[in-house]
Amino acid sequence: MIDRFDRVAFEAALPCIGCIGKVNKLWNYMGIQDGEHVYTVPVRPGVLIFIRSSIRTDGLAAESAKDSIRCWLASDGKGTPLGSKDSHWITRVKGWPDRLTNTLRKLWRLGHQLEKCPKCGAQLLALKVKKEGPNKGRWFAACPNCENGFHKWLVDTPPIPKKESKHEKQK
């Protein structure tokens, strides 16, 4: 069953940081684009997360299941993608705020790894490997300008801390 939330509920699911007696939004409202409310979350200079809410001009999420919440890494407030954007769709069924939070965290981690190309200085793009094999589904950063573009593998989950063995704790 589609969850038909309003703009207030959607904005409550966007990232904030709490201070004593005050909540600071980590997002920006960009207005209405193509008939829906749009938001961004700055990651670093030249990199932001672009969010299409599926909330129409009437203030409610679309009635149709065809419109999901969409998020991707972008270079500007127009939503110019910094690589693959089609893999971050959040369905509007029960639990969507948690799925949105998880997606934004993943994009935040990926976006922080997008630096400038060491060869030409262009902004690297985040691309997802879609082929079969051991790297299927992994993300990498690539230069859009360099021939055989510079690339590096990106980590889309934080490293798992190594547990100390009893022997290491005794040292």
Secondary structure, 3 states (H helix, E strand, C coil): CECCCEHHHHHHHCCEEEECCEEEECCEEEEEECCEEEEEEEEECCEEEEEEEEEECCCEECCCCCCCEEEEEECCCCCCECECCCCCEECCECCHHHHHHHHHHHHHHHHHCCCECCCCCCECEEEECCCCCCCCCCEEEECCCCCCCCEEECCCCCCCCCCCCHHHHHC
